[in-house]
Structures are given as structure tokens and as C-alpha cells.
Amino acid sequence: MAHALNFVILHVRDIATARDFYKETLGLGLEGESPAFVQFQAASGATFALQKDEQPALTANIELWWEVADVDTEHAALVKRGVEMVSGPQDQPFGRTLTFKDPEGNLVNLYRLKQA
């Protein structure tokens, strides 16, 4: 039986652009890379990576979520960097969220859990 999800690979057409977006725009640290694969440092138990793929499918049925310290601060920084927003900061029953697109059009979410 599986114990814990610990590795997620996102297939992308343009690995250089995706690498720069996730490294420079979202601030993920690089762990290793080759011309067709980029692995980022695991921040909280799960590793995130990019794989070059000539015909990747958008993550229409998969959602990528990163927890952040302050959704509004991240929103302002992403807007300043020209990131395409889908929805600005919103309060949800579990906390505050925002959604934007990566260079391939995949939806990426940031959230902060509601503080007790």
C-alpha cells in the first residue's frame, strides 16, 4: 500500500521557460537538472519536477497548490512580474487562496490556511 505522495512531475513543452518561471517567479530552489528534466528542492516532503514533453496535456484534472506565508503579498509580487491571474486573493472556508497560470497554461494555486 502507498504511504505518502512524495514526487510530482509536470510535463511541459518549453522546459527552459517553465524552469525559469518556477525558479525565478515562484522561488523554488533547484536540486538538479538536465536538458529534459528539472527537479526542485523538496520544501515540505514532496518533490516537484518538470519533464520535457512535446505534447503535454494541461493539468485540467490536477491542481497544483503551494502553501505561502501571505497570499496578498505573493499576489502583489506575481502581478508585478506579469503573471496571468485567474483569480485574485479570495477567502475560502479553509483559508485564503489565489490562482494563476504558468507559462504553459497550467493552473497554479497558492494558499494560506485559516489561522485559529
DSSP file (Angstrom, degrees, kcal/mol; ACC not computed):
  #  RESIDUE AA STRUCTURE BP1 BP2  ACC     N-H-->O    O-->H-N    N-H-->O    O-->H-N    TCO  KAPPA ALPHA  PHI   PSI    X-CA   Y-CA   Z-CA
    1    1 A M              0   0    0      0, 0.0     2,-0.1     0, 0.0     0, 0.0   0.000 360.0 360.0 360.0 141.8    0.0    0.0    0.0
    2    2 A A        -     0   0    0      1,-0.1     3,-0.1     3,-0.0     0, 0.0  -0.400 360.0-167.9 -67.7 142.3    1.2    3.5   -0.8
    3    3 A H        -     0   0    0      1,-0.3     2,-0.3    -2,-0.1    -1,-0.1   0.849  60.9 -11.6-100.8 -44.8    2.4    5.5    2.2
    4    4 A A        -     0   0    0      0, 0.0     2,-0.4     0, 0.0    -1,-0.3  -0.964  61.2-113.7-160.6 139.1    2.8    9.1    1.1
    5    5 A L        +     0   0    0     -2,-0.3     3,-0.1     1,-0.1    -3,-0.0  -0.627  45.6 156.4 -70.7 126.1    2.8   11.1   -2.1
    6    6 A N        +     0   0    0     -2,-0.4    41,-2.8     1,-0.3     2,-0.3   0.385  50.3  50.5-137.0   4.8    6.3   12.5   -2.4
    7    7 A F  E     -a   47   0A   0     39,-0.2     2,-0.4     2,-0.0    -1,-0.3  -0.941  51.1-179.7-151.2 125.0    7.1   13.2   -6.1
    8    8 A V  E     -a   48   0A   0     39,-2.9    41,-2.4    -2,-0.3     2,-0.5  -0.992   7.6-165.7-126.0 128.7    5.1   15.2   -8.7
    9    9 A I  E     -a   49   0A   0     -2,-0.4     2,-0.5    39,-0.2    41,-0.2  -0.964   4.3-159.3-116.0 127.8    6.2   15.7  -12.3
   10   10 A L  E     -a   50   0A   0     39,-2.8    41,-2.1    -2,-0.5     2,-0.4  -0.926  15.3-139.6-104.3 123.3    4.6   18.3  -14.6
   11   11 A H  E     +a   51   0A   0     -2,-0.5     2,-0.3    39,-0.2    41,-0.2  -0.701  29.2 175.4 -85.2 131.3    5.1   17.6  -18.3
   12   12 A V  E     -a   52   0A   0     39,-2.4    41,-2.7    -2,-0.4     3,-0.2  -0.953  36.2-142.2-137.2 152.0    5.9   20.8  -20.3
   13   13 A R  S    S+     0   0    0     -2,-0.3     2,-0.9     1,-0.2    -1,-0.1   0.933  99.4  41.1 -75.8 -50.0    6.7   21.7  -23.9
   14   14 A D     >  +     0   0    0      1,-0.2     4,-2.3    38,-0.1    -1,-0.2  -0.793  66.1 176.9-105.9  92.0    9.2   24.5  -23.1
   15   15 A I  H  > S+     0   0    0     -2,-0.9     4,-2.8    -3,-0.2     5,-0.2   0.838  77.5  55.5 -68.4 -32.6   11.3   23.3  -20.2
   16   16 A A  H  > S+     0   0    0      2,-0.2     4,-2.4     1,-0.2    -1,-0.2   0.934 111.3  43.3 -65.5 -45.4   13.6   26.4  -20.1
   17   17 A T  H  > S+     0   0    0      2,-0.2     4,-2.3     1,-0.2    -2,-0.2   0.920 116.3  47.6 -65.9 -43.4   10.6   28.8  -19.7
   18   18 A A  H  X S+     0   0    0     -4,-2.3     4,-2.6     2,-0.2     5,-0.3   0.912 111.0  52.3 -64.0 -42.0    8.9   26.6  -17.2
   19   19 A R  H  X S+     0   0    0     -4,-2.8     4,-2.6     1,-0.2     5,-0.3   0.946 111.2  46.3 -57.0 -50.2   12.1   26.2  -15.2
   20   20 A D  H  X>S+     0   0    0     -4,-2.4     4,-2.8     1,-0.2     5,-1.0   0.891 112.0  51.9 -62.2 -39.6   12.6   29.9  -15.1
   21   21 A F  I  X>S+     0   0    0     -4,-2.3     5,-1.7     3,-0.2     4,-1.1   0.959 115.5  38.9 -61.7 -51.6    9.0   30.5  -14.1
   22   22 A Y  I  <5S+     0   0    0     -4,-2.6     6,-2.4     3,-0.2    -2,-0.2   0.833 125.2  39.4 -71.6 -31.2    9.1   28.1  -11.2
   23   23 A K  I  X5S+     0   0    0     -4,-2.6     4,-0.5    -5,-0.3    -3,-0.2   0.954 129.4  25.0 -79.8 -55.4   12.6   29.0  -10.1
   24   24 A E  I  <5S+     0   0    0     -4,-2.8    -3,-0.2    -5,-0.3    -2,-0.1   0.915 130.1  36.6 -80.7 -44.8   12.6   32.8  -10.6
   25   25 A T  I  <<S+     0   0    0     -4,-1.1    -3,-0.2    -5,-1.0    -4,-0.1   0.907 131.3  27.6 -79.1 -42.6    8.9   33.7  -10.3
   26   26 A L  T  4<S-     0   0    0     -5,-1.7    -3,-0.2    -6,-0.2    -2,-0.2   0.602 101.3-127.5 -96.2 -12.1    7.9   31.2   -7.6
   27   27 A G     <  +     0   0    0     -4,-0.5     2,-0.3    -6,-0.3    -4,-0.2   0.730  45.6 163.0  78.4  22.5   11.3   31.0   -5.9
   28   28 A L        -     0   0    0     -6,-2.4     2,-0.3     1,-0.1    -1,-0.2  -0.570  36.9-123.5 -75.5 138.1   11.7   27.2   -5.9
   29   29 A G        -     0   0    0     -2,-0.3    12,-3.6    12,-0.2     2,-0.3  -0.591  21.9-119.8 -82.6 141.5   15.2   26.0   -5.4
   30   30 A L  E     +B   40   0A   0     10,-0.3    10,-0.3    -2,-0.3     3,-0.1  -0.598  29.0 175.8 -81.0 138.2   16.9   23.8   -7.9
   31   31 A E  E     -     0   0A   0      8,-3.2     2,-0.3     1,-0.4     9,-0.2   0.706  68.3 -27.8-105.4 -36.1   18.1   20.4   -6.9
   32   32 A G  E     -B   39   0A   0      7,-1.9     7,-3.4     2,-0.0    -1,-0.4  -0.959  58.3-171.7-172.7 158.9   19.2   19.1  -10.2
   33   33 A E  E     -B   38   0A   0     -2,-0.3     5,-0.2     5,-0.2    -3,-0.0  -0.996  10.1-178.2-159.0 156.6   18.6   19.4  -14.0
   34   34 A S  E >   -B   37   0A   0      3,-3.1     3,-0.9    -2,-0.3    -2,-0.0  -0.813  56.2 -82.9-138.7 178.3   19.3   18.1  -17.4
   35   35 A P  T 3  S+     0   0    0      0, 0.0   -20,-0.1     0, 0.0   -19,-0.1   0.765 129.8  29.2 -60.6 -23.1   18.1   19.3  -20.8
   36   36 A A  T 3  S+     0   0    0      1,-0.2    16,-2.6   -21,-0.1     2,-0.3   0.324 120.8  47.9-118.6   7.6   14.9   17.4  -20.5
   37   37 A F  E <   -BC  34  51A   0     -3,-0.9    -3,-3.1    14,-0.2     2,-0.4  -0.984  51.3-173.8-153.7 135.9   14.3   17.3  -16.7
   38   38 A V  E     -BC  33  50A   0     12,-2.3    12,-2.9    -2,-0.3     2,-0.5  -0.996   7.8-165.7-131.8 128.4   14.4   19.8  -13.8
   39   39 A Q  E     -BC  32  49A   0     -7,-3.4    -8,-3.2    -2,-0.4    -7,-1.9  -0.957   8.2-153.4-116.4 131.1   14.0   18.8  -10.2
   40   40 A F  E     -B   30   0A   0      8,-2.7     8,-0.3    -2,-0.5   -10,-0.3  -0.632  32.1 -90.0 -97.9 158.3   13.3   21.4   -7.5
   41   41 A Q        -     0   0    0    -12,-3.6     2,-0.4    -2,-0.2   -12,-0.2  -0.423  43.4-112.5 -66.9 137.2   14.2   21.1   -3.8
   42   42 A A        -     0   0    0      1,-0.2     5,-0.2    -2,-0.1    -1,-0.1  -0.591  33.9-177.7 -72.2 123.6   11.6   19.5   -1.7
   43   43 A A  S    S+     0   0    0      3,-0.6    -1,-0.2    -2,-0.4     4,-0.1   0.809  76.7   7.8 -93.0 -33.9   10.2   22.1    0.7
   44   44 A S  S    S-     0   0    0      2,-0.5    -1,-0.1     0, 0.0     3,-0.1  -0.145 124.2 -62.4-146.8  45.3    7.7   20.1    2.7
   45   45 A G  S    S+     0   0    0      1,-0.1     2,-0.4   -39,-0.1    -3,-0.1   0.029 110.0  84.6 103.9 -28.9    8.0   16.4    1.9
   46   46 A A        -     0   0    0     -5,-0.1    -3,-0.6   -39,-0.0    -2,-0.5  -0.915  65.3-141.3-114.1 136.4    7.1   16.3   -1.7
   47   47 A T  E     -a    7   0A   0    -41,-2.8   -39,-2.9    -2,-0.4     2,-0.4  -0.751  12.0-154.6 -92.9 140.3    9.5   16.9   -4.6
   48   48 A F  E     +a    8   0A   0     -2,-0.4    -8,-2.7    -8,-0.3     2,-0.3  -0.946  19.4 172.0-114.9 135.2    8.2   18.8   -7.7
   49   49 A A  E     -aC   9  39A   0    -41,-2.4   -39,-2.8    -2,-0.4     2,-0.4  -0.938  25.6-135.2-140.8 161.7    9.9   18.3  -11.1
   50   50 A L  E     -aC  10  38A   0    -12,-2.9   -12,-2.3    -2,-0.3     2,-0.4  -0.946  15.2-166.0-117.0 140.0    9.4   19.3  -14.8
   51   51 A Q  E     -aC  11  37A   0    -41,-2.1   -39,-2.4    -2,-0.4   -14,-0.2  -0.995  25.1-120.1-126.5 128.4    9.8   16.8  -17.7
   52   52 A K  E     +a   12   0A   0    -16,-2.6     2,-0.3    -2,-0.4   -39,-0.2  -0.473  39.5 169.8 -67.1 134.6   10.1   18.0  -21.3
   53   53 A D        -     0   0    0    -41,-2.7    -2,-0.0    -2,-0.2   -17,-0.0  -0.959  33.7-146.9-150.6 125.2    7.3   16.6  -23.4
   54   54 A E  S    S+     0   0    0     -2,-0.3   -41,-0.1     1,-0.3    -1,-0.1   0.775  99.8  26.3 -67.3 -26.3    6.4   17.6  -27.0
   55   55 A Q  S    S+     0   0    0    -43,-0.1    -1,-0.3     2,-0.0     2,-0.1  -0.456  81.1 170.3-135.4  63.3    2.7   17.1  -26.4
   56   56 A P        -     0   0    0      0, 0.0     2,-0.4     0, 0.0   -43,-0.1  -0.412  29.5-128.4 -74.7 151.7    1.9   17.6  -22.7
   57   57 A A        -     0   0    0     -2,-0.1   -46,-0.2     1,-0.1    -2,-0.0  -0.774  28.6-108.5 -93.6 143.6   -1.7   17.8  -21.5
   58   58 A L        -     0   0    0     -2,-0.4     2,-1.8     1,-0.1     3,-0.4  -0.313  33.2-107.4 -64.4 156.5   -2.7   20.7  -19.4
   59   59 A T    >   +     0   0    0      1,-0.2     3,-1.0     2,-0.1    48,-0.2  -0.262  66.9 143.7 -82.3  52.3   -3.3   19.9  -15.7
   60   60 A A  T 3  S+     0   0    0     -2,-1.8    -1,-0.2     1,-0.3    -2,-0.0   0.804  78.4  34.2 -62.9 -29.4   -7.1   20.3  -16.2
   61   61 A N  T 3  S+     0   0    0     -3,-0.4     2,-0.4     2,-0.0    -1,-0.3   0.311 113.7  67.1-108.9   7.5   -7.8   17.5  -13.8
   62   62 A I    <   -     0   0    0     -3,-1.0     2,-0.5    45,-0.0    45,-0.2  -0.988  66.5-153.6-127.9 137.6   -4.9   18.1  -11.4
   63   63 A E        -     0   0    0     -2,-0.4     2,-0.5    43,-0.1    45,-0.1  -0.943   4.6-150.1-114.2 132.6   -4.4   21.1   -9.2
   64   64 A L  E     -d  108   0B   0     43,-0.9    45,-2.7    -2,-0.5     2,-0.4  -0.884  20.7-177.4 -99.3 126.7   -1.0   22.3   -8.0
   65   65 A W  E     -d  109   0B   0     -2,-0.5     2,-0.4    43,-0.2    45,-0.2  -0.987  11.4-174.5-130.0 132.3   -1.1   24.0   -4.6
   66   66 A W  E     -d  110   0B   0     43,-2.1    45,-2.0    -2,-0.4     2,-0.3  -0.993  22.5-132.7-123.6 134.3    1.7   25.7   -2.6
   67   67 A E  E     -d  111   0B   0     -2,-0.4     2,-0.3    43,-0.2    45,-0.2  -0.668  29.7-175.8 -81.8 137.5    1.3   27.0    0.9
   68   68 A V        -     0   0    0     43,-2.7     3,-0.2    -2,-0.3    45,-0.1  -0.875  35.3-122.3-131.0 163.5    2.6   30.5    1.4
   69   69 A A  S    S+     0   0    0     -2,-0.3     2,-0.3     1,-0.3    -1,-0.1   0.852 101.4  14.1 -73.3 -35.6    3.0   32.8    4.4
   70   70 A D     >  -     0   0    0      1,-0.1     4,-2.1    41,-0.1    -1,-0.3  -0.874  58.1-166.4-149.0 108.1    0.9   35.7    2.9
   71   71 A V  H  > S+     0   0    0     -2,-0.3     4,-2.6    -3,-0.2     5,-0.1   0.886  92.1  52.3 -61.9 -41.6   -1.4   35.3   -0.1
   72   72 A D  H  > S+     0   0    0      2,-0.2     4,-2.2     1,-0.2    -1,-0.2   0.893 109.4  48.5 -66.7 -39.6   -1.8   39.0   -0.6
   73   73 A T  H  > S+     0   0    0      2,-0.2     4,-2.0     1,-0.2    -1,-0.2   0.921 113.3  47.8 -64.5 -43.9    1.9   39.7   -0.6
   74   74 A E  H  X S+     0   0    0     -4,-2.1     4,-2.6     2,-0.2    -2,-0.2   0.897 109.5  54.1 -63.1 -40.7    2.5   36.9   -3.1
   75   75 A H  H  X S+     0   0    0     -4,-2.6     4,-2.6     1,-0.2     5,-0.2   0.942 108.5  48.3 -58.3 -49.1   -0.3   38.2   -5.3
   76   76 A A  H  X S+     0   0    0     -4,-2.2     4,-2.1     1,-0.2    -1,-0.2   0.902 112.9  48.3 -59.9 -42.2    1.2   41.6   -5.5
   77   77 A A  H  X S+     0   0    0     -4,-2.0     4,-1.3     2,-0.2    -1,-0.2   0.902 112.5  48.0 -66.3 -41.1    4.7   40.2   -6.4
   78   78 A L  H  <>S+     0   0    0     -4,-2.6     5,-2.4     2,-0.2     4,-0.3   0.905 111.2  49.7 -67.3 -41.9    3.2   37.9   -9.1
   79   79 A V  H ><5S+     0   0    0     -4,-2.6     3,-1.6     1,-0.2    -1,-0.2   0.916 108.6  53.7 -61.1 -43.0    1.2   40.7  -10.6
   80   80 A K  H 3<5S+     0   0    0     -4,-2.1    -1,-0.2     1,-0.3    -2,-0.2   0.824 107.4  51.7 -60.9 -32.1    4.3   42.9  -10.7
   81   81 A R  T 3<5S-     0   0    0     -4,-1.3    -1,-0.3    -5,-0.1    -2,-0.2   0.422 120.2-110.8 -85.9   0.9    6.1   40.1  -12.5
   82   82 A G  T < 5 +     0   0    0     -3,-1.6    -3,-0.2    -4,-0.3     2,-0.2   0.695  56.6 165.4  81.6  19.4    3.3   40.0  -15.1
   83   83 A V      < -     0   0    0     -5,-2.4     2,-0.7     1,-0.1    -1,-0.2  -0.489  43.6-112.6 -71.2 137.5    1.9   36.6  -14.2
   84   84 A E        -     0   0    0     17,-0.4    17,-2.5    -2,-0.2     2,-0.3  -0.604  34.0-149.1 -75.5 113.1   -1.5   35.9  -15.6
   85   85 A M  E     -E  100   0B   0     -2,-0.7    15,-0.3    15,-0.2     3,-0.1  -0.597  22.9-177.5 -84.2 141.9   -4.0   35.8  -12.8
   86   86 A V  E    S-     0   0B   0     13,-2.9     2,-0.3     1,-0.4    14,-0.2   0.753  80.7  -1.5 -99.8 -44.5   -7.1   33.6  -12.9
   87   87 A S  E    S-E   99   0B   0     12,-2.2    12,-2.3     3,-0.0    -1,-0.4  -0.970  72.4-135.1-148.5 135.1   -8.5   34.8   -9.5
   88   88 A G  E     -     0   0B   0     -2,-0.3     9,-0.1     1,-0.2    11,-0.1  -0.055  60.3 -41.9 -74.5-176.1   -7.0   37.2   -7.1
   89   89 A P  E     +     0   0B   0      0, 0.0     2,-0.3     0, 0.0     9,-0.2  -0.218  68.5 176.5 -53.8 132.2   -6.9   36.6   -3.3
   90   90 A Q  E     -E   97   0B   0      7,-2.4     7,-2.6    -3,-0.1     2,-0.5  -0.992  30.4-121.9-139.0 144.3  -10.1   35.1   -2.0
   91   91 A D  E     -E   96   0B   0     -2,-0.3     5,-0.2     5,-0.2     0, 0.0  -0.762  32.7-178.3 -86.1 130.6  -11.3   33.9    1.3
   92   92 A Q  E >   -E   95   0B   0      3,-4.0     3,-0.7    -2,-0.5    22,-0.0  -0.755  44.8 -98.1-117.9 167.1  -12.4   30.2    1.4
   93   93 A P  T 3  S+     0   0    0      0, 0.0     3,-0.1     0, 0.0    21,-0.0   0.821 125.6  40.1 -56.6 -29.9  -13.8   28.2    4.3
   94   94 A F  T 3  S-     0   0    0      1,-0.2    20,-3.1    19,-0.1     2,-0.3   0.593 128.8 -66.3 -96.4 -12.2  -10.3   26.8    4.9
   95   95 A G  E <   -EF  92 113B   0     -3,-0.7    -3,-4.0    18,-0.3     2,-0.4  -0.992  69.9 -38.8 159.9-156.5   -8.2   29.9    4.3
   96   96 A R  E     +EF  91 112B   0     16,-2.5    16,-2.2    -2,-0.3     2,-0.3  -0.860  54.8 175.1-110.4 140.1   -7.1   32.4    1.7
   97   97 A T  E     -EF  90 111B   0     -7,-2.6    -7,-2.4    -2,-0.4     2,-0.3  -0.870  17.6-171.2-137.2 166.1   -6.2   31.5   -1.9
   98   98 A L  E     - F   0 110B   0     12,-1.7    12,-2.2    -2,-0.3     2,-0.4  -0.955  11.9-150.9-153.5 156.0   -5.3   32.8   -5.3
   99   99 A T  E     +EF  87 109B   0    -12,-2.3   -13,-2.9    -2,-0.3   -12,-2.2  -0.987  20.1 160.2-132.6 138.5   -5.0   31.1   -8.7
  100  100 A F  E     -EF  85 108B   0      8,-2.6     8,-3.1    -2,-0.4     2,-0.4  -0.893  34.4-104.8-145.4 174.3   -2.8   31.9  -11.7
  101  101 A K  E     - F   0 107B   0    -17,-2.5   -17,-0.4    -2,-0.3     6,-0.2  -0.838  20.8-139.7-107.6 142.9   -1.4   30.3  -14.9
  102  102 A D    >   -     0   0    0      4,-2.3     3,-2.0    -2,-0.4   -84,-0.1  -0.369  46.5 -86.1 -83.7 176.5    2.1   29.1  -15.5
  103  103 A P  T 3  S+     0   0    0      0, 0.0   -85,-0.1     0, 0.0    -1,-0.1   0.734 130.8  52.2 -59.7 -22.1    3.7   29.7  -18.9
  104  104 A E  T 3  S-     0   0    0      2,-0.1   -46,-0.0   -90,-0.0   -86,-0.0   0.522 122.0-104.6 -89.5  -6.9    2.1   26.5  -20.3
  105  105 A G  S <  S+     0   0    0     -3,-2.0     2,-0.1     1,-0.3   -47,-0.0   0.462  71.1 146.2  96.0   2.3   -1.4   27.5  -19.1
  106  106 A N        -     0   0    0      1,-0.1    -4,-2.3   -48,-0.1     2,-0.4  -0.475  52.4-114.7 -71.2 143.4   -1.5   25.1  -16.2
  107  107 A L  E     - F   0 101B   0    -45,-0.2   -43,-0.9    -6,-0.2     2,-0.4  -0.654  32.7-171.9 -82.1 133.2   -3.4   26.4  -13.2
  108  108 A V  E     -dF  64 100B   0     -8,-3.1    -8,-2.6    -2,-0.4     2,-0.4  -0.978   4.0-159.8-125.3 137.9   -1.3   27.0  -10.0
  109  109 A N  E     -dF  65  99B   0    -45,-2.7   -43,-2.1    -2,-0.4     2,-0.4  -0.917   7.1-163.9-120.4 143.9   -2.8   27.9   -6.6
  110  110 A L  E     +dF  66  98B   0    -12,-2.2   -12,-1.7    -2,-0.4     2,-0.3  -0.950  18.8 176.9-118.8 147.1   -1.3   29.5   -3.6
  111  111 A Y  E     -dF  67  97B   0    -45,-2.0   -43,-2.7    -2,-0.4     2,-0.4  -0.983  26.6-157.6-148.1 158.7   -3.0   29.3   -0.2
  112  112 A R  E     - F   0  96B   0    -16,-2.2   -16,-2.5    -2,-0.3     3,-0.1  -0.977  32.6-123.8-133.2 121.3   -2.7   30.2    3.5
  113  113 A L  E     - F   0  95B   0     -2,-0.4   -18,-0.3   -18,-0.2     2,-0.1  -0.307  37.5 -92.6 -64.7 148.2   -4.7   28.1    5.9
  114  114 A K        -     0   0    0    -20,-3.1     2,-0.4     1,-0.1    -1,-0.1  -0.392  42.7-126.3 -60.8 132.1   -7.1   30.0    8.2
  115  115 A Q              0   0    0      1,-0.1    -1,-0.1    -2,-0.1   -20,-0.0  -0.686 360.0 360.0 -86.8 133.4   -5.3   30.8   11.4
  116  116 A A              0   0    0     -2,-0.4    -1,-0.1     0, 0.0    -2,-0.1   0.467 360.0 360.0 -76.6 360.0   -7.1   29.7   14.6
